[in-house]
Amino acid sequence: MRYAFVTGGSRGIGKAIAVKLAKMGLPVVINYRSNDDAAQSTLSEIEAVGGKAELLRFDVSDPQATEEALSVWEEKHPDDYISVLVNNAGIRRDNLMIFMQNEEWDDVLKTPLNGFFYVTRRLLKNMLTHRDGRIINIASLSGIKGLPGQTNYSAAKAAVIGATKALAQEVAKRKVTVNAIAPGFIATDMTKDLDETELKKLIPMGRFGKPEEVASLAGFLASDEAAYITGQVVQVNGGLYT
């Protein structure tokens, strides 16, 4: 059986993508780091609409934890493999660079960038063996435009975009696609501390996006209809272009 795997899948954009993929008929593995209540809520929501999902708690920035968790999952699913991977996990530690602490830099790079590497490398072999795979990396407007106060986050997301383009070329002949989605300002827990009133003035559509609007694109990129799309970065930003 083909599975989907969503990192940081318990809340926000990750949750919306997990629900979307489940509605498409894919059983979904929801990865999360610590929020058991949110993860259980997402699982219950998927099951309530007739979808199938399971939870897998580990920190994607920890290579040993990643290896152990995915090995255990594979042992429990000897006849299954993960064909759709959504690298969504990420954190913010905003600060002006002159005041930024080492841990603020390191933590923000470790989760989206190192996490992408550890998880994708581990799951890529089965995709290549089956000649079937969709890798969707959640980048950011910050990784394209660069945003003040987010030197760390911009660096991490820009690196994910570069990795997306490189990996897409490595695996294309094996029918594995690799694309990135770059959301703008989306109404989630990660953006709740931002000044939405002021930021909306910068957005041609005059509002923050919804997680479900990002999830719709992820669903398309995960589908058979997107088989010839790879190495792309698609922005979902209400017209807020660089």
Backbone hydrogen bonds in HBPLUS format (Angstrom, degrees):
<---DONOR---> <-ACCEPTOR-->    atom                        ^
c    i                          cat <-CA-CA->   ^        H-A-AA   ^      H-
h    n   atom  resd res      DA  || num        DHA   H-A  angle D-A-AA Bond
n    s   type  num  typ     dist DA aas  dist angle  dist       angle   num
A0081-TYR N   A0001-MET O   3.12 MM  80  6.51 157.2  2.18 162.6 163.8     1
A0003-TYR N   A0081-TYR O   2.92 MM  78  6.06 149.2  2.02 150.3 154.7     2
A0083-SER N   A0003-TYR O   2.90 MM  80  5.81 144.5  2.03 148.3 155.2     3
A0084-VAL N   A0003-TYR O   3.26 MM  81  6.56 157.1  2.32 151.3 152.5     4
A0004-ALA N   A0027-PRO O   2.91 MM  23  6.22 160.9  1.94 160.0 165.1     5
A0029-VAL N   A0004-ALA O   2.75 MM  25  6.10 160.4  1.79 151.5 157.6     6
A0005-PHE N   A0084-VAL O   2.76 MM  79  6.17 148.8  1.85 159.0 169.7     7
A0086-VAL N   A0005-PHE O   2.81 MM  81  6.14 165.4  1.83 170.1 173.1     8
A0006-VAL N   A0029-VAL O   2.99 MM  23  6.33 166.9  2.00 175.6 175.9     9
A0031-ASN N   A0006-VAL O   2.94 MM  25  5.94 165.2  1.96 156.8 159.1    10
A0007-THR N   A0086-VAL O   3.01 MM  79  6.36 168.3  2.03 174.8 176.3    11
A0009-GLY N   A0031-ASN O   2.79 MM  22  5.55 154.6  1.86 163.0 171.9    12
A0015-LYS N   A0011-ARG O   3.07 MM   4  4.66 159.0  2.12 108.8 111.8    13
A0016-ALA N   A0012-GLY O   3.10 MM   4  6.41 166.1  2.12 154.1 157.6    14
A0017-ILE N   A0013-ILE O   2.95 MM   4  6.19 155.3  2.01 152.5 159.1    15
A0018-ALA N   A0014-GLY O   2.94 MM   4  6.16 159.7  1.98 148.8 154.6    16
A0019-VAL N   A0015-LYS O   2.94 MM   4  6.22 163.0  1.97 158.1 162.0    17
A0020-LYS N   A0016-ALA O   2.99 MM   4  6.14 157.6  2.04 142.2 148.8    18
A0021-LEU N   A0017-ILE O   2.91 MM   4  6.12 168.4  1.92 158.8 160.4    19
A0022-ALA N   A0018-ALA O   3.02 MM   4  6.15 154.7  2.08 144.6 151.9    20
A0023-LYS N   A0019-VAL O   2.96 MM   4  6.20 152.4  2.04 148.0 155.3    21
A0024-MET N   A0020-LYS O   3.11 MM   4  6.42 129.7  2.37 138.3 151.9    22
A0024-MET N   A0021-LEU O   3.10 MM   3  4.97 132.5  2.33  91.6 105.0    23
A0026-LEU N   A0021-LEU O   3.19 MM   5  5.75 158.3  2.24 154.9 148.5    24
A0025-GLY N   A0022-ALA O   2.97 MM   3  5.20 158.1  2.02 106.6 113.1    25
A0028-VAL N   A0052-LYS O   2.98 MM  24  6.42 157.1  2.03 140.9 144.6    26
A0054-GLU N   A0028-VAL O   2.93 MM  26  6.47 143.8  2.07 158.5 165.3    27
A0030-ILE N   A0054-GLU O   2.79 MM  24  6.08 172.5  1.80 169.3 170.7    28
A0056-LEU N   A0030-ILE O   2.90 MM  26  5.91 153.9  1.97 150.1 144.6    29
A0058-PHE N   A0032-TYR O   2.99 MM  26  6.20 145.8  2.11 154.9 164.4    30
A0036-ASP N   A0034-SER O   3.01 MM   2  5.95 118.0  2.41 115.3  98.8    31
A0039-ALA N   A0035-ASN O   3.08 MM   4  6.31 161.8  2.12 152.5 158.0    32
A0040-GLN N   A0036-ASP O   2.90 MM   4  6.08 162.0  1.94 152.8 157.4    33
A0041-SER N   A0037-ASP O   2.97 MM   4  6.14 152.4  2.04 144.8 152.7    34
A0042-THR N   A0038-ALA O   3.01 MM   4  6.27 155.2  2.07 147.9 153.8    35
A0043-LEU N   A0039-ALA O   2.96 MM   4  6.23 160.8  2.00 149.9 155.4    36
A0044-SER N   A0040-GLN O   2.90 MM   4  6.10 160.6  1.94 148.8 153.8    37
A0045-GLU N   A0041-SER O   2.96 MM   4  6.16 152.4  2.04 144.5 152.0    38
A0046-ILE N   A0042-THR O   3.05 MM   4  6.32 156.6  2.11 150.6 156.0    39
A0047-GLU N   A0043-LEU O   3.01 MM   4  6.27 164.1  2.04 152.6 157.0    40
A0048-ALA N   A0044-SER O   2.87 MM   4  5.99 142.5  2.01 143.0 153.4    41
A0049-VAL N   A0046-ILE O   3.22 MM   3  5.52 142.5  2.37 103.1 112.7    42
A0051-GLY N   A0046-ILE O   2.89 MM   5  5.09 149.8  1.98 154.7 145.3    43
A0050-GLY N   A0047-GLU O   3.10 MM   3  5.02 160.1  2.14 106.4 108.5    44
A0062-ASP N   A0059-ASP O   3.03 MM   3  5.58 166.6  2.04 120.7 124.4    45
A0066-THR N   A0062-ASP O   2.96 MM   4  6.10 157.4  2.01 156.0 162.9    46
A0067-GLU N   A0063-PRO O   3.03 MM   4  6.17 164.6  2.05 145.3 149.0    47
A0068-GLU N   A0064-GLN O   2.97 MM   4  6.14 166.2  1.99 152.5 156.4    48
A0069-ALA N   A0065-ALA O   2.97 MM   4  6.01 167.3  1.98 148.3 152.1    49
A0070-LEU N   A0066-THR O   3.05 MM   4  6.13 169.0  2.06 153.3 156.5    50
A0071-SER N   A0067-GLU O   2.98 MM   4  5.98 149.0  2.07 142.6 151.5    51
A0072-VAL N   A0068-GLU O   3.01 MM   4  6.19 159.8  2.05 149.4 154.3    52
A0073-TRP N   A0069-ALA O   3.03 MM   4  6.28 156.5  2.09 144.0 150.7    53
A0074-GLU N   A0070-LEU O   3.00 MM   4  6.16 160.3  2.04 143.6 148.5    54
A0075-GLU N   A0071-SER O   2.97 MM   4  6.21 149.9  2.07 145.8 154.1    55
A0076-LYS N   A0072-VAL O   3.11 MM   4  6.38 144.7  2.24 144.3 153.1    56
A0076-LYS N   A0073-TRP O   3.12 MM   3  5.19 124.3  2.44  96.2 110.2    57
A0077-HIS N   A0073-TRP O   3.03 MM   4  6.23 120.9  2.39 137.8 153.9    58
A0077-HIS N   A0074-GLU O   3.13 MM   3  4.87 139.2  2.30  91.2 103.1    59
A0080-ASP N   A0077-HIS O   3.13 MM   3  5.27 167.6  2.14 113.2 116.7    60
A0134-ARG N   A0083-SER O   2.76 MM  51  6.17 145.8  1.88 157.8 168.6    61
A0085-LEU N   A0134-ARG O   2.79 MM  49  6.22 164.3  1.82 166.5 172.1    62
A0136-ILE N   A0085-LEU O   2.79 MM  51  6.17 166.8  1.81 166.5 170.9    63
A0087-ASN N   A0136-ILE O   2.87 MM  49  6.25 144.5  2.00 146.8 158.3    64
A0138-ILE N   A0087-ASN O   2.97 MM  51  6.04 177.6  1.97 149.0 149.6    65
A0095-ASN N   A0149-GLY O   2.92 MM  54  4.72 145.1  2.04 134.2 138.6    66
A0099-PHE N   A0096-LEU O   2.91 MM   3  5.52 145.2  2.04 117.8 127.6    67
A0100-MET N   A0096-LEU O   3.02 MM   4  6.02 116.2  2.44 142.1 157.6    68
A0100-MET N   A0097-MET O   3.09 MM   3  4.79 148.6  2.20  95.8 105.5    69
A0104-GLU N   A0101-GLN O   3.02 MM   3  5.20 124.5  2.34 101.0 115.7    70
A0105-TRP N   A0101-GLN O   3.15 MM   4  6.55 150.6  2.24 153.6 161.7    71
A0106-ASP N   A0102-ASN O   2.82 MM   4  6.07 175.0  1.82 160.2 161.4    72
A0107-ASP N   A0103-GLU O   2.87 MM   4  5.65 166.0  1.89 141.4 146.2    73
A0109-LEU N   A0105-TRP O   3.20 MM   4  6.43 152.4  2.28 150.0 157.4    74
A0110-LYS N   A0106-ASP O   2.91 MM   4  6.01 155.4  1.97 153.6 161.0    75
A0111-THR N   A0107-ASP O   3.44 MM   4  6.61 162.6  2.47 150.2 150.9    76
A0113-LEU N   A0109-LEU O   3.17 MM   4  5.57 141.6  2.32 138.0 149.4    77
A0114-ASN N   A0109-LEU O   3.40 MM   5  6.87 156.9  2.46 143.8 150.2    78
A0115-GLY N   A0110-LYS O   3.00 MM   5  6.39 132.1  2.24 147.4 161.6    79
A0116-PHE N   A0112-PRO O   3.37 MM   4  5.86 145.2  2.50 108.9 117.3    80
A0117-PHE N   A0113-LEU O   3.15 MM   4  6.47 158.5  2.20 146.9 152.1    81
A0118-TYR N   A0114-ASN O   2.85 MM   4  6.14 170.5  1.86 164.2 164.5    82
A0119-VAL N   A0115-GLY O   3.04 MM   4  6.01 171.8  2.04 153.9 156.5    83
A0120-THR N   A0116-PHE O   2.96 MM   4  5.74 156.8  2.02 143.1 150.5    84
A0121-ARG N   A0117-PHE O   3.00 MM   4  5.81 161.6  2.04 143.7 149.8    85
A0122-ARG N   A0118-TYR O   3.32 MM   4  6.28 151.8  2.41 132.6 140.0    86
A0123-LEU N   A0119-VAL O   3.10 MM   4  6.33 147.2  2.21 148.7 157.0    87
A0124-LEU N   A0120-THR O   2.90 MM   4  5.72 131.5  2.14 153.3 164.1    88
A0128-LEU N   A0124-LEU O   2.95 MM   4  6.23 163.0  1.98 160.9 165.2    89
A0129-THR N   A0125-LYS O   2.85 MM   4  6.07 156.5  1.91 150.9 158.3    90
A0130-HIS N   A0126-ASN O   2.98 MM   4  6.05 159.1  2.02 145.1 149.9    91
A0131-ARG N   A0127-MET O   2.89 MM   4  5.78 111.4  2.37 133.9 151.2    92
A0132-ASP N   A0127-MET O   3.03 MM   5  5.22 164.0  2.06 146.7 151.2    93
A0131-ARG N   A0128-LEU O   3.23 MM   3  4.83 144.9  2.36  90.2 100.5    94
A0177-THR N   A0133-GLY O   3.02 MM  44  6.26 157.8  2.07 144.3 141.4    95
A0135-ILE N   A0177-THR O   2.86 MM  42  6.09 161.5  1.89 153.6 159.9    96
A0179-ASN N   A0135-ILE O   2.97 MM  44  6.41 160.7  2.01 164.4 168.0    97
A0137-ASN N   A0179-ASN O   2.85 MM  42  6.26 165.6  1.87 154.1 157.8    98
A0181-ILE N   A0137-ASN O   2.88 MM  44  6.28 153.2  1.95 153.4 160.2    99
A0139-ALA N   A0181-ILE O   2.64 MM  42  5.62 149.3  1.73 148.2 157.8   100
A0143-GLY N   A0140-SER O   3.01 MM   3  5.23 137.5  2.19 102.0 112.9   101
A0141-LEU N   A0183-PRO O   2.86 MM  42  5.82 139.7  2.02 161.9 150.2   102
A0144-ILE N   A0141-LEU O   3.04 MM   3  5.24 149.5  2.13 105.0 114.4   103
A0145-LYS N   A0141-LEU O   2.80 MM   4  5.87 171.1  1.81 172.9 172.1   104
A0146-GLY N   A0142-SER O   2.89 MM   4  4.52 128.5  2.16 106.8 122.2   105
A0150-GLN N   A0147-LEU O   3.01 MM   3  5.49 143.8  2.14 139.1 140.6   106
A0154-SER N   A0150-GLN O   2.69 MM   4  5.69 168.2  1.70 159.5 163.4   107
A0155-ALA N   A0151-THR O   3.01 MM   4  5.97 153.0  2.08 135.3 142.8   108
A0156-ALA N   A0152-ASN O   3.00 MM   4  6.25 159.0  2.05 148.3 153.8   109
A0157-LYS N   A0153-TYR O   2.97 MM   4  6.16 170.1  1.98 154.7 157.0   110
A0158-ALA N   A0154-SER O   2.89 MM   4  5.91 155.2  1.96 145.8 153.2   111
A0159-ALA N   A0155-ALA O   3.03 MM   4  6.12 152.3  2.11 141.9 149.2   112
A0160-VAL N   A0156-ALA O   3.05 MM   4  6.37 148.5  2.16 142.8 151.4   113
A0161-ILE N   A0157-LYS O   3.08 MM   4  6.35 150.5  2.17 142.3 149.6   114
A0162-GLY N   A0158-ALA O   3.06 MM   4  6.41 158.0  2.11 148.1 153.3   115
A0163-ALA N   A0159-ALA O   2.91 MM   4  6.15 158.8  1.95 150.3 156.3   116
A0164-THR N   A0160-VAL O   2.86 MM   4  6.03 149.0  1.96 144.1 152.8   117
A0165-LYS N   A0161-ILE O   3.18 MM   4  6.49 160.5  2.22 151.3 154.2   118
A0166-ALA N   A0162-GLY O   3.12 MM   4  6.37 155.9  2.18 147.2 153.8   119
A0167-LEU N   A0163-ALA O   2.87 MM   4  5.94 174.5  1.87 156.5 158.4   120
A0168-ALA N   A0164-THR O   3.02 MM   4  6.03 155.8  2.08 145.5 152.3   121
A0169-GLN N   A0166-ALA O   3.14 MM   3  5.54 129.4  2.41 104.9 116.5   122
A0170-GLU N   A0166-ALA O   3.31 MM   4  6.68 142.5  2.46 140.8 151.4   123
A0170-GLU N   A0167-LEU O   2.95 MM   3  4.96 122.3  2.29  96.6 112.5   124
A0171-VAL N   A0167-LEU O   3.16 MM   4  6.37 148.8  2.26 159.4 165.3   125
A0174-ARG N   A0171-VAL O   3.04 MM   3  5.53 148.7  2.14 113.2 122.5   126
A0175-LYS N   A0172-ALA O   2.98 MM   3  5.26 150.9  2.06 120.5 119.6   127
A0231-GLY N   A0178-VAL O   2.69 MM  53  5.60 159.1  1.73 151.7 157.2   128
A0180-ALA N   A0232-GLN O   2.80 MM  52  6.15 164.5  1.82 163.5 168.4   129
A0234-VAL N   A0180-ALA O   2.95 MM  54  6.36 161.1  1.98 155.1 153.8   130
A0182-ALA N   A0234-VAL O   2.78 MM  52  5.89 168.1  1.80 143.4 146.5   131
A0236-VAL N   A0182-ALA O   3.07 MM  54  6.11 157.5  2.12 127.7 130.2   132
A0184-GLY N   A0236-VAL O   2.80 MM  52  5.95 147.0  1.91 145.6 136.4   133
A0209-GLY N   A0185-PHE O   2.84 MM  24  6.19 165.5  1.86 153.7 152.8   134
A0187-ALA N   A0209-GLY O   2.89 MM  22  6.04 169.7  1.90 158.4 154.9   135
A0191-THR N   A0188-THR O   3.12 MM   3  5.48 146.5  2.24 106.8 115.7   136
A0192-LYS N   A0189-ASP O   3.44 MM   3  5.20 161.4  2.48  97.3 102.6   137
A0194-LEU N   A0191-THR O   3.06 MM   3  5.47 166.4  2.08 116.7 120.5   138
A0196-GLU N   A0194-LEU O   3.03 MM   2  5.70 118.4  2.42 110.6  94.1   139
A0199-LEU N   A0195-ASP O   2.99 MM   4  6.18 170.2  2.00 159.9 163.2   140
A0200-LYS N   A0196-GLU O   2.90 MM   4  5.84 153.7  1.97 150.6 155.3   141
A0201-LYS N   A0198-GLU O   3.13 MM   3  5.58 144.9  2.26 107.5 116.9   142
A0202-LEU N   A0199-LEU O   2.95 MM   3  5.45 153.5  2.02 114.1 122.0   143
A0203-ILE N   A0200-LYS O   3.16 MM   3  5.21 150.8  2.25 101.3 110.0   144
A0206-GLY N   A0203-ILE O   2.77 MM   3  5.10 153.9  1.84 115.5 124.7   145
A0205-MET N   A0238-GLY O   3.18 MM  33  5.23 138.5  2.36 151.7 157.4   146
A0213-GLU N   A0210-LYS O   2.90 MM   3  5.36 142.7  2.04 111.8 122.5   147
A0214-VAL N   A0211-PRO O   3.13 MM   3  5.32 131.2  2.37 101.1 113.4   148
A0215-ALA N   A0211-PRO O   2.95 MM   4  6.25 156.9  2.01 148.4 155.9   149
A0216-SER N   A0212-GLU O   2.98 MM   4  6.13 142.3  2.13 137.8 145.5   150
A0218-ALA N   A0214-VAL O   3.10 MM   4  6.47 159.0  2.15 149.5 155.9   151
A0219-GLY N   A0215-ALA O   2.84 MM   4  6.07 154.5  1.91 150.5 157.0   152
A0220-PHE N   A0216-SER O   3.13 MM   4  6.43 152.2  2.21 141.4 148.1   153
A0221-LEU N   A0217-LEU O   2.93 MM   4  6.24 166.6  1.95 157.6 160.5   154
A0222-ALA N   A0218-ALA O   2.97 MM   4  6.12 135.3  2.18 141.7 153.4   155
A0223-SER N   A0220-PHE O   2.99 MM   3  5.15 154.4  2.06 106.7 115.0   156
A0226-ALA N   A0223-SER O   3.24 MM   3  5.72 158.9  2.29 108.9 114.7   157
A0227-ALA N   A0224-ASP O   3.19 MM   3  5.39 149.6  2.29 121.6 118.7   158
A0229-ILE N   A0226-ALA O   3.11 MM   3  5.37 166.0  2.13 118.7 119.5   159
A0240-LEU N   A0237-ASN O   3.21 MM   3  5.43 160.0  2.25 109.2 115.1   160
A0241-TYR N   A0239-GLY O   2.97 MM   2  5.65 128.5  2.24 108.0  92.8   161
